[in-house]
């Protein structure tokens, strides 16, 4: 995935050139801080890749790509406030380093900055680019609210869960690809196929994330397994377990287990009843759909298209 990594470096270099030293310092300094904490920069890199698929200079997508990255980090600032998290990528969160009010206002300003970057496209593409980005931003808010609503419910349907992770995770991947294609002058059909590729790859990515949380190697994942289980989160694994082993899961819940004992008991049941295998099968089905969508996009750079296919496969089978 050499070219995608090159796009990542291009995005990183462009971010380093952005000036967040304006006044009032308390408003702008947190923006530079959160953006400099790192991150994979995969979403903006996908925008550049989508543009390059149509033999266009990927720099045409650079400014909206930065907008997507700024928006993503804005959402992290507000997520950390809602989660009352103290750490982000191993460093203090914005609200912890400054305070809650500064984090809220600085996050709001990041959203405005994201729109300023997004708008830096050729005039003929601006209406569709803005519509795509605005709809995506709204759906991410919807997904976050759905996730919050799930916290007060004992059961969640598979369709509800897939809609939530689609909105929280997958739509920004899809939008990044679609916007990159739009500014390259790609046809609506190809841009929409790349959007669907991003959606299905993002769904497969999130299911793999659920699997890693329960079954990942702590040395590679960087945390103890079972965080979702300990928090009683309704992941696809738990939804399938409730469907496949309803009596057994109720017995476990009645025991009021905690800590590693709870993680061990639940992961054993998830595996034994077939929920783990079902989640893996769903991940593979979504990956297959993603690769079909990618193939259907009428692009000119077949080598880069193959690299994107490899990227989607890695994304849904990563071990960390």
VEXMI-216184 format. One line per field, with one value per residue (C-alpha): residue number from 1; residue in three letters; x, y, z. Coordinates in steps of 0.2 Angstrom, whole numbers, padded with zeros to 4 digits. Layout:
BEGIN
pos: NUM / ...
code: ALA / ...
px: X / ...
py: Y / ...
pz: Z / ...
//
This chain:
BEGIN
pos: 1 / 2 / 3 / 4 / 5 / 6 / 7 / 8 / 9 / 10 / 11 / 12 / 13 / 14 / 15 / 16 / 17 / 18 / 19 / 20 / 21 / 22 / 23 / 24 / 25 / 26 / 27 / 28 / 29 / 30 / 31 / 32 / 33 / 34 / 35 / 36 / 37 / 38 / 39 / 40 / 41 / 42 / 43 / 44 / 45 / 46 / 47 / 48 / 49 / 50 / 51 / 52 / 53 / 54 / 55 / 56 / 57 / 58 / 59 / 60 / 61 / 62 / 63 / 64 / 65 / 66 / 67 / 68 / 69 / 70 / 71 / 72 / 73 / 74 / 75 / 76 / 77 / 78 / 79 / 80 / 81 / 82 / 83 / 84 / 85 / 86 / 87 / 88 / 89 / 90 / 91 / 92 / 93 / 94 / 95 / 96 / 97 / 98 / 99 / 100 / 101 / 102 / 103 / 104 / 105 / 106 / 107 / 108 / 109 / 110 / 111 / 112 / 113 / 114 / 115 / 116 / 117 / 118 / 119 / 120 / 121 / 122 / 123 / 124 / 125 / 126 / 127 / 128 / 129 / 130 / 131 / 132 / 133 / 134 / 135 / 136 / 137 / 138 / 139 / 140 / 141 / 142 / 143 / 144 / 145 / 146 / 147 / 148 / 149 / 150 / 151 / 152 / 153 / 154 / 155 / 156 / 157 / 158 / 159 / 160 / 161 / 162 / 163 / 164 / 165 / 166 / 167 / 168 / 169 / 170 / 171 / 172 / 173 / 174 / 175 / 176 / 177 / 178 / 179 / 180 / 181 / 182 / 183 / 184 / 185 / 186 / 187 / 188 / 189 / 190 / 191 / 192 / 193 / 194 / 195 / 196 / 197 / 198 / 199 / 200 / 201 / 202 / 203 / 204 / 205 / 206 / 207 / 208 / 209 / 210 / 211 / 212 / 213 / 214 / 215 / 216 / 217 / 218 / 219 / 220 / 221 / 222 / 223 / 224 / 225 / 226 / 227 / 228 / 229 / 230 / 231 / 232 / 233 / 234 / 235 / 236 / 237 / 238 / 239 / 240 / 241 / 242 / 243 / 244 / 245 / 246 / 247 / 248 / 249 / 250 / 251 / 252 / 253 / 254 / 255 / 256 / 257 / 258 / 259 / 260 / 261 / 262 / 263 / 264 / 265 / 266 / 267 / 268 / 269 / 270 / 271 / 272 / 273 / 274 / 275 / 276 / 277 / 278 / 279 / 280 / 281 / 282 / 283 / 284 / 285 / 286 / 287 / 288 / 289 / 290 / 291 / 292 / 293 / 294 / 295 / 296 / 297 / 298 / 299 / 300 / 301 / 302 / 303 / 304 / 305 / 306 / 307 / 308 / 309 / 310 / 311 / 312 / 313 / 314 / 315 / 316 / 317 / 318 / 319 / 320
code: UNK / UNK / UNK / UNK / UNK / UNK / UNK / UNK / UNK / UNK / UNK / UNK / UNK / UNK / UNK / UNK / UNK / UNK / UNK / UNK / UNK / UNK / UNK / UNK / UNK / UNK / UNK / UNK / UNK / UNK / UNK / UNK / UNK / UNK / UNK / UNK / UNK / UNK / UNK / UNK / UNK / UNK / UNK / UNK / UNK / UNK / UNK / UNK / UNK / UNK / UNK / UNK / UNK / UNK / UNK / UNK / UNK / UNK / UNK / UNK / UNK / UNK / UNK / UNK / UNK / UNK / UNK / UNK / UNK / UNK / UNK / UNK / UNK / UNK / UNK / UNK / UNK / UNK / UNK / UNK / UNK / UNK / UNK / UNK / UNK / UNK / UNK / UNK / UNK / UNK / UNK / UNK / UNK / UNK / UNK / UNK / UNK / UNK / UNK / UNK / UNK / UNK / UNK / UNK / UNK / UNK / UNK / UNK / UNK / UNK / UNK / UNK / UNK / UNK / UNK / UNK / UNK / UNK / UNK / UNK / UNK / UNK / UNK / UNK / UNK / UNK / UNK / UNK / UNK / UNK / UNK / UNK / UNK / UNK / UNK / UNK / UNK / UNK / UNK / UNK / UNK / UNK / UNK / UNK / UNK / UNK / UNK / UNK / UNK / UNK / UNK / UNK / UNK / UNK / UNK / UNK / UNK / UNK / UNK / UNK / UNK / UNK / UNK / UNK / UNK / UNK / UNK / UNK / UNK / UNK / UNK / UNK / UNK / UNK / UNK / UNK / UNK / UNK / UNK / UNK / UNK / UNK / UNK / UNK / UNK / UNK / UNK / UNK / UNK / UNK / UNK / UNK / UNK / UNK / UNK / UNK / UNK / UNK / UNK / UNK / UNK / UNK / UNK / UNK / UNK / UNK / UNK / UNK / UNK / UNK / UNK / UNK / UNK / UNK / UNK / UNK / UNK / UNK / UNK / UNK / UNK / UNK / UNK / UNK / UNK / UNK / UNK / UNK / UNK / UNK / UNK / UNK / UNK / UNK / UNK / UNK / UNK / UNK / UNK / UNK / UNK / UNK / UNK / UNK / UNK / UNK / UNK / UNK / UNK / UNK / UNK / UNK / UNK / UNK / UNK / UNK / UNK / UNK / UNK / UNK / UNK / UNK / UNK / UNK / UNK / UNK / UNK / UNK / UNK / UNK / UNK / UNK / UNK / UNK / UNK / UNK / UNK / UNK / UNK / UNK / UNK / UNK / UNK / UNK / UNK / UNK / UNK / UNK / UNK / UNK / UNK / UNK / UNK / UNK / UNK / UNK / UNK / UNK / UNK / UNK / UNK / UNK / UNK / UNK / UNK / UNK / UNK / UNK / UNK / UNK / UNK / UNK / UNK / UNK / UNK / UNK / UNK / UNK / UNK / UNK
px: 0000 / 0014 / 0004 / -0009 / 0006 / 0012 / -0005 / -0004 / 0013 / 0006 / -0008 / 0003 / 0015 / 0000 / -0007 / 0010 / 0009 / -0007 / -0006 / -0016 / -0006 / -0020 / -0028 / -0037 / -0024 / -0036 / -0047 / -0034 / -0020 / -0031 / -0034 / -0016 / -0014 / -0027 / -0021 / -0003 / -0007 / -0006 / -0018 / -0017 / -0024 / -0032 / -0048 / -0040 / -0028 / -0043 / -0049 / -0032 / -0033 / -0050 / -0045 / -0030 / -0040 / -0047 / -0029 / -0031 / -0018 / -0022 / -0018 / -0035 / -0042 / -0030 / -0040 / -0056 / -0046 / -0039 / -0057 / -0062 / -0047 / -0051 / -0069 / -0064 / -0053 / -0067 / -0078 / -0065 / -0064 / -0083 / -0083 / -0070 / -0080 / -0096 / -0085 / -0076 / -0060 / -0044 / -0032 / -0032 / -0018 / -0009 / -0010 / -0021 / -0038 / -0042 / -0055 / -0043 / -0028 / -0038 / -0056 / -0073 / -0079 / -0063 / -0064 / -0082 / -0079 / -0063 / -0072 / -0085 / -0072 / -0064 / -0081 / -0081 / -0063 / -0067 / -0081 / -0068 / -0056 / -0070 / -0076 / -0059 / -0064 / -0068 / -0084 / -0093 / -0090 / -0094 / -0113 / -0112 / -0096 / -0105 / -0120 / -0110 / -0100 / -0115 / -0126 / -0111 / -0109 / -0127 / -0127 / -0112 / -0122 / -0136 / -0125 / -0118 / -0135 / -0141 / -0125 / -0130 / -0148 / -0141 / -0133 / -0150 / -0157 / -0154 / -0156 / -0152 / -0157 / -0144 / -0151 / -0151 / -0133 / -0127 / -0136 / -0127 / -0109 / -0113 / -0117 / -0103 / -0089 / -0092 / -0100 / -0085 / -0074 / -0088 / -0088 / -0069 / -0069 / -0084 / -0078 / -0061 / -0069 / -0081 / -0067 / -0058 / -0073 / -0079 / -0096 / -0110 / -0111 / -0093 / -0092 / -0107 / -0099 / -0084 / -0095 / -0103 / -0086 / -0081 / -0097 / -0095 / -0077 / -0080 / -0094 / -0081 / -0068 / -0080 / -0085 / -0066 / -0064 / -0078 / -0069 / -0052 / -0059 / -0065 / -0052 / -0037 / -0019 / -0016 / 0002 / -0004 / -0020 / -0012 / -0026 / -0033 / -0047 / -0065 / -0068 / -0085 / -0090 / -0085 / -0095 / -0110 / -0110 / -0121 / -0109 / -0113 / -0105 / -0117 / -0132 / -0128 / -0125 / -0142 / -0150 / -0140 / -0139 / -0153 / -0155 / -0136 / -0133 / -0147 / -0139 / -0122 / -0130 / -0139 / -0122 / -0116 / -0098 / -0084 / -0067 / -0057 / -0069 / -0083 / -0073 / -0068 / -0086 / -0093 / -0080 / -0081 / -0100 / -0098 / -0087 / -0096 / -0113 / -0107 / -0108 / -0090 / -0091 / -0107 / -0098 / -0083 / -0095 / -0104 / -0087 / -0082 / -0099 / -0097 / -0079 / -0085 / -0098 / -0085 / -0074 / -0088 / -0093 / -0074 / -0074 / -0090 / -0082 / -0076 / -0059 / -0043 / -0029 / -0031 / -0015 / -0022 / -0039 / -0030 / -0021 / -0037 / -0044 / -0029 / -0031 / -0050 / -0044 / -0031 / -0043 / -0055 / -0042 / -0030 / -0023 / -0022
py: 0000 / 0012 / 0025 / 0026 / 0028 / 0042 / 0051 / 0049 / 0058 / 0072 / 0075 / 0075 / 0088 / 0099 / 0098 / 0104 / 0119 / 0125 / 0140 / 0138 / 0152 / 0165 / 0175 / 0171 / 0158 / 0148 / 0145 / 0140 / 0132 / 0117 / 0114 / 0112 / 0102 / 0088 / 0088 / 0085 / 0071 / 0059 / 0048 / 0037 / 0051 / 0037 / 0047 / 0062 / 0050 / 0041 / 0057 / 0060 / 0041 / 0043 / 0059 / 0050 / 0035 / 0046 / 0052 / 0069 / 0078 / 0072 / 0090 / 0095 / 0085 / 0091 / 0105 / 0096 / 0081 / 0092 / 0097 / 0079 / 0077 / 0093 / 0087 / 0070 / 0078 / 0090 / 0075 / 0067 / 0083 / 0082 / 0063 / 0065 / 0078 / 0066 / 0051 / 0061 / 0054 / 0060 / 0053 / 0053 / 0044 / 0043 / 0062 / 0073 / 0076 / 0094 / 0097 / 0089 / 0100 / 0116 / 0115 / 0109 / 0126 / 0129 / 0112 / 0114 / 0131 / 0126 / 0111 / 0122 / 0132 / 0117 / 0112 / 0130 / 0128 / 0111 / 0119 / 0132 / 0119 / 0109 / 0124 / 0126 / 0116 / 0122 / 0131 / 0118 / 0104 / 0115 / 0111 / 0092 / 0092 / 0103 / 0093 / 0077 / 0084 / 0092 / 0076 / 0066 / 0077 / 0076 / 0057 / 0056 / 0066 / 0054 / 0039 / 0046 / 0049 / 0031 / 0025 / 0035 / 0029 / 0011 / 0013 / 0013 / -0002 / -0020 / -0026 / -0019 / -0027 / -0031 / -0018 / -0005 / -0008 / -0009 / 0008 / 0016 / 0010 / 0015 / 0033 / 0034 / 0026 / 0021 / 0037 / 0048 / 0035 / 0035 / 0054 / 0055 / 0044 / 0052 / 0070 / 0065 / 0058 / 0073 / 0085 / 0074 / 0076 / 0058 / 0054 / 0053 / 0034 / 0031 / 0043 / 0034 / 0017 / 0023 / 0030 / 0013 / 0005 / 0016 / 0012 / -0007 / -0006 / 0005 / -0007 / -0022 / -0012 / -0008 / -0027 / -0031 / -0018 / -0027 / -0044 / -0036 / -0029 / -0046 / -0058 / -0047 / -0050 / -0037 / -0035 / -0030 / -0021 / -0011 / -0015 / -0029 / -0038 / -0037 / -0018 / -0019 / -0034 / -0025 / -0010 / -0020 / -0013 / -0020 / -0025 / -0037 / -0051 / -0048 / -0046 / -0063 / -0071 / -0066 / -0073 / -0089 / -0093 / -0083 / -0094 / -0095 / -0076 / -0073 / -0086 / -0076 / -0060 / -0066 / -0071 / -0053 / -0057 / -0044 / -0042 / -0055 / -0068 / -0059 / -0057 / -0076 / -0082 / -0071 / -0074 / -0093 / -0092 / -0080 / -0093 / -0109 / -0103 / -0097 / -0078 / -0075 / -0085 / -0076 / -0059 / -0065 / -0071 / -0054 / -0045 / -0056 / -0052 / -0034 / -0034 / -0044 / -0030 / -0017 / -0025 / -0027 / -0008 / -0004 / -0014 / -0006 / 0011 / 0016 / 0022 / 0024 / 0019 / 0000 / -0002 / 0011 / 0002 / -0014 / -0005 / 0001 / -0017 / -0023 / -0008 / -0013 / -0031 / -0026 / -0014 / -0028 / -0041 / -0030 / -0037 / -0020
pz: 0000 / -0005 / -0013 / 0001 / 0013 / 0002 / 0003 / 0022 / 0022 / 0010 / 0022 / 0037 / 0028 / 0024 / 0042 / 0048 / 0037 / 0045 / 0057 / 0073 / 0082 / 0081 / 0095 / 0106 / 0110 / 0121 / 0106 / 0093 / 0103 / 0107 / 0088 / 0084 / 0100 / 0095 / 0077 / 0082 / 0094 / 0079 / 0070 / 0055 / 0043 / 0033 / 0029 / 0021 / 0012 / 0005 / -0002 / -0011 / -0017 / -0024 / -0034 / -0041 / -0046 / -0060 / -0066 / -0058 / -0047 / -0029 / -0024 / -0030 / -0015 / -0002 / 0005 / 0007 / 0014 / 0027 / 0031 / 0034 / 0046 / 0055 / 0057 / 0063 / 0076 / 0081 / 0084 / 0095 / 0106 / 0109 / 0111 / 0125 / 0134 / 0133 / 0139 / 0152 / 0145 / 0152 / 0138 / 0119 / 0110 / 0127 / 0130 / 0140 / 0131 / 0127 / 0141 / 0153 / 0148 / 0147 / 0153 / 0147 / 0141 / 0131 / 0123 / 0118 / 0110 / 0102 / 0095 / 0088 / 0080 / 0072 / 0064 / 0056 / 0050 / 0043 / 0032 / 0027 / 0021 / 0012 / 0003 / -0006 / -0022 / -0039 / -0040 / -0051 / -0038 / -0022 / -0021 / -0021 / -0010 / 0003 / 0002 / 0004 / 0019 / 0028 / 0027 / 0033 / 0048 / 0052 / 0051 / 0063 / 0076 / 0073 / 0076 / 0092 / 0099 / 0094 / 0103 / 0118 / 0118 / 0117 / 0134 / 0143 / 0134 / 0138 / 0120 / 0103 / 0086 / 0073 / 0061 / 0074 / 0078 / 0060 / 0057 / 0072 / 0067 / 0049 / 0055 / 0068 / 0058 / 0040 / 0033 / 0035 / 0026 / 0012 / 0011 / 0010 / -0005 / -0013 / -0011 / -0018 / -0033 / -0035 / -0036 / -0049 / -0060 / -0059 / -0064 / -0051 / -0053 / -0049 / -0035 / -0027 / -0029 / -0020 / -0007 / -0005 / -0005 / 0010 / 0019 / 0018 / 0022 / 0037 / 0043 / 0041 / 0050 / 0065 / 0067 / 0067 / 0080 / 0091 / 0088 / 0093 / 0109 / 0115 / 0107 / 0102 / 0108 / 0122 / 0116 / 0099 / 0103 / 0118 / 0131 / 0140 / 0131 / 0136 / 0138 / 0129 / 0139 / 0156 / 0150 / 0145 / 0128 / 0114 / 0101 / 0086 / 0096 / 0111 / 0099 / 0091 / 0108 / 0114 / 0098 / 0098 / 0117 / 0125 / 0141 / 0143 / 0142 / 0155 / 0167 / 0165 / 0168 / 0184 / 0191 / 0191 / 0187 / 0186 / 0180 / 0171 / 0177 / 0168 / 0152 / 0152 / 0154 / 0141 / 0128 / 0130 / 0128 / 0112 / 0105 / 0110 / 0103 / 0087 / 0089 / 0085 / 0069 / 0064 / 0067 / 0057 / 0043 / 0043 / 0042 / 0027 / 0018 / 0020 / 0014 / -0001 / -0005 / -0002 / -0015 / -0027 / -0025 / -0029 / -0044 / -0051 / -0050 / -0067 / -0063 / -0074 / -0062 / -0060 / -0049 / -0036 / -0036 / -0032 / -0018 / -0011 / -0012 / -0002 / 0010 / 0014 / 0016 / 0029 / 0037 / 0041 / 0046 / 0056 / 0072 / 0081
//
